[in-house]
Amino acid sequence: MRKLNLLLPALLFFILTGCGTIKDLKKADYKPTPAYVNSSPRGANVYINGKLTGKTPLEAELKARGKEWPANWECEIKVEKDGYFPETRVVHLNEIQQYFELAKRKTKNESQAIEEKEAEAYIPREEKGSVKITSIPGRAEIYIDDFYIGNTPITNVKLVSSITHIISIRKTGYREWRRTLRVLTGSRQRIDAELEKE
């Protein structure tokens, strides 16, 4: 009994200090996450936490936008291009595939014919839906309307809701998976593609 009484404090000290060490180790080992940011149209400026980082398509590091929860696990991404509405998105640091579909602005000097043609493409920012895309097997290439946006899985693709989109998923050694999709405004949809071997 006396030996047990001597061992209990030592054991308690080891558990407490050990847990603290593991927690500190996780913080020390954390590194910025490499992410892939793309847009339609391409060539848009990408701002990460307010800092201009490059143009789409872009591979960059996501860094926390603040030190306190939840900002210490979030990153702000803004994409903008002349002639289009900018779009800003706050994402979790592990959401490393980001695709932005920018809505076109109308200009005053365009002819009536051009205005009628672009009226279909001009969509207010709120008229979009989002879709999550996964595949079996994973790491397959995703194309939306013939634009490469990243590899599966991808969690938050914003799509204009007034038009039908063509979703294509490709991977070497497998048949192309191809479907049409029309999202509802404000909706969150999901695509789970099972690829067949050639």
C-alpha positions as CSV (number, residue, x, y, z in Angstrom):
1,M,0.0,0.0,0.0
2,R,2.9,2.4,0.8
3,K,4.5,1.7,-2.6
4,L,1.2,2.4,-4.3
5,N,0.8,5.7,-2.5
6,L,4.3,6.7,-3.7
7,L,3.6,5.7,-7.3
8,L,0.2,7.5,-7.7
9,P,1.6,11.1,-7.5
10,A,4.4,10.2,-10.0
11,L,1.9,8.6,-12.3
12,L,-0.4,11.6,-12.2
13,F,2.5,14.0,-12.9
14,F,3.5,11.9,-15.9
15,I,0.0,12.0,-17.4
16,L,-0.4,15.7,-16.9
17,T,3.0,16.7,-18.3
18,G,2.7,14.1,-21.1
19,C,-0.6,15.5,-22.3
20,G,0.8,19.0,-22.3
21,T,3.8,17.9,-24.3
22,I,1.6,16.3,-27.0
23,K,-0.5,19.4,-27.3
24,D,2.6,21.6,-27.6
25,L,4.0,19.2,-30.2
26,K,1.0,19.4,-32.4
27,K,1.1,23.2,-32.5
28,A,4.9,23.2,-33.2
29,D,4.5,20.7,-36.0
30,Y,1.7,22.6,-37.8
31,K,2.6,23.8,-41.3
32,P,0.6,25.9,-43.8
33,T,-1.5,23.8,-46.2
34,P,-0.7,23.8,-50.0
35,A,-4.0,24.4,-51.8
36,Y,-5.1,24.7,-55.5
37,V,-7.3,27.7,-56.4
38,N,-8.9,27.9,-59.9
39,S,-11.6,30.1,-61.5
40,S,-13.7,30.5,-64.6
41,P,-12.5,32.6,-66.3
42,R,-8.9,32.0,-65.5
43,G,-6.3,34.7,-64.9
44,A,-8.2,36.2,-61.9
45,N,-6.3,37.8,-59.0
46,V,-6.2,35.7,-55.8
47,Y,-6.0,37.3,-52.4
48,I,-5.3,35.2,-49.3
49,N,-6.2,36.9,-46.1
50,G,-6.1,40.2,-48.0
51,K,-2.7,39.7,-49.6
52,L,-2.3,39.4,-53.4
53,T,-0.8,35.9,-53.9
54,G,-1.1,35.4,-57.7
55,K,-3.5,34.6,-60.5
56,T,-5.6,31.5,-61.2
57,P,-4.9,28.7,-61.6
58,L,-2.7,28.9,-58.5
59,E,-1.1,26.6,-56.0
60,A,-0.6,28.5,-52.7
61,E,-0.4,28.0,-49.0
62,L,-3.4,28.6,-46.8
63,K,-2.6,30.4,-43.5
64,A,-4.9,31.1,-40.6
65,R,-6.5,34.5,-40.7
66,G,-6.4,35.0,-36.9
67,K,-5.1,33.6,-33.7
68,E,-8.3,33.0,-31.8
69,W,-10.9,30.2,-32.6
70,P,-12.4,29.8,-35.1
71,A,-10.1,32.2,-37.1
72,N,-7.1,30.2,-36.2
73,W,-8.4,27.4,-38.4
74,E,-9.9,29.5,-41.2
75,C,-8.5,31.3,-44.3
76,E,-10.1,34.0,-46.4
77,I,-9.8,33.7,-50.1
78,K,-10.9,36.5,-52.5
79,V,-10.9,36.1,-56.3
80,E,-11.4,39.1,-58.6
81,K,-11.0,39.9,-62.3
82,D,-11.8,43.0,-64.3
83,G,-15.3,42.8,-65.8
84,Y,-16.5,40.3,-63.3
85,F,-18.0,40.4,-59.8
86,P,-15.4,39.5,-57.1
87,E,-16.1,36.6,-54.8
88,T,-14.8,36.1,-51.2
89,R,-14.9,32.9,-49.4
90,V,-13.9,31.8,-45.8
91,V,-12.7,28.2,-45.9
92,H,-11.3,25.7,-43.4
93,L,-7.5,25.1,-43.7
94,N,-8.1,21.5,-44.9
95,E,-10.3,22.6,-47.9
96,I,-7.4,22.6,-50.3
97,Q,-9.4,22.5,-53.6
98,Q,-11.2,25.8,-54.3
99,Y,-13.0,26.6,-57.6
100,F,-14.6,30.0,-58.2
101,E,-17.1,30.7,-61.0
102,L,-17.2,34.5,-61.5
103,A,-20.4,36.2,-62.7
104,K,-19.8,38.7,-65.5
105,R,-20.6,42.4,-65.2
106,K,-22.6,44.2,-67.9
107,T,-21.0,47.3,-69.4
108,K,-22.9,50.4,-70.6
109,N,-21.2,50.6,-74.0
110,E,-22.1,47.2,-75.3
111,S,-24.4,46.9,-78.3
112,Q,-28.0,45.6,-77.8
113,A,-27.1,42.3,-79.5
114,I,-24.1,41.7,-77.1
115,E,-26.3,42.7,-74.1
116,E,-28.9,40.2,-75.1
117,K,-26.3,37.5,-75.4
118,E,-24.7,38.2,-72.1
119,A,-28.0,38.6,-70.3
120,E,-28.1,34.8,-70.0
121,A,-24.6,34.7,-68.4
122,Y,-25.1,37.7,-66.1
123,I,-26.2,36.2,-62.8
124,P,-26.3,38.1,-59.5
125,R,-23.9,36.7,-56.9
126,E,-26.5,35.1,-54.8
127,E,-28.0,33.0,-57.6
128,K,-25.6,30.1,-57.1
129,G,-25.6,26.7,-55.6
130,S,-22.7,24.6,-54.3
131,V,-21.8,21.0,-55.0
132,K,-19.4,18.4,-53.3
133,I,-17.8,16.0,-55.7
134,T,-16.2,12.7,-54.7
135,S,-15.1,9.6,-56.7
136,I,-14.1,6.0,-56.4
137,P,-11.2,5.7,-56.8
138,G,-10.1,9.1,-55.5
139,R,-7.7,11.7,-56.9
140,A,-9.6,11.8,-60.2
141,E,-9.5,15.0,-62.4
142,I,-12.7,17.1,-62.3
143,Y,-13.8,19.2,-65.3
144,I,-16.8,21.5,-65.2
145,D,-17.8,22.9,-68.6
146,D,-14.4,21.8,-69.9
147,F,-12.5,23.7,-67.2
148,Y,-10.2,21.7,-65.0
149,I,-10.9,22.6,-61.4
150,G,-8.9,20.1,-59.3
151,N,-9.0,16.5,-58.2
152,T,-11.5,14.6,-56.1
153,P,-12.6,15.0,-53.4
154,I,-13.6,18.7,-53.6
155,T,-16.0,20.1,-51.1
156,N,-17.3,23.5,-52.1
157,V,-17.7,24.2,-55.9
158,K,-19.9,27.2,-56.5
159,L,-21.9,27.0,-59.7
160,V,-24.3,29.4,-61.4
161,S,-27.8,28.1,-60.9
162,S,-29.6,29.3,-64.1
163,I,-27.7,27.1,-66.6
164,T,-27.0,23.4,-67.0
165,H,-23.3,22.4,-66.4
166,I,-21.4,19.5,-67.8
167,I,-19.5,17.5,-65.1
168,S,-16.7,15.3,-66.3
169,I,-14.5,13.1,-64.0
170,R,-11.4,11.4,-65.5
171,K,-8.7,9.1,-64.3
172,T,-6.1,7.1,-66.3
173,G,-7.2,3.5,-66.7
174,Y,-10.9,4.3,-66.2
175,R,-13.7,5.4,-68.4
176,E,-14.7,9.0,-68.3
177,W,-17.7,9.7,-66.0
178,R,-19.9,12.4,-67.5
179,R,-23.2,13.9,-66.4
180,T,-25.2,17.2,-66.7
181,L,-26.1,19.1,-63.5
182,R,-28.3,22.1,-62.8
183,V,-28.0,23.4,-59.2
184,L,-30.7,25.2,-57.3
185,T,-30.0,28.7,-55.9
186,G,-28.6,28.4,-52.4
187,S,-28.6,24.6,-52.5
188,R,-25.8,22.2,-51.5
189,Q,-25.7,19.1,-53.7
190,R,-23.4,16.1,-53.8
191,I,-21.9,14.0,-56.6
192,D,-20.5,10.5,-55.9
193,A,-19.0,9.1,-59.1
194,E,-18.0,5.4,-59.4
195,L,-15.5,5.0,-62.2
196,E,-15.4,1.9,-64.3
197,K,-12.1,0.4,-65.5
198,E,-11.5,0.4,-69.2
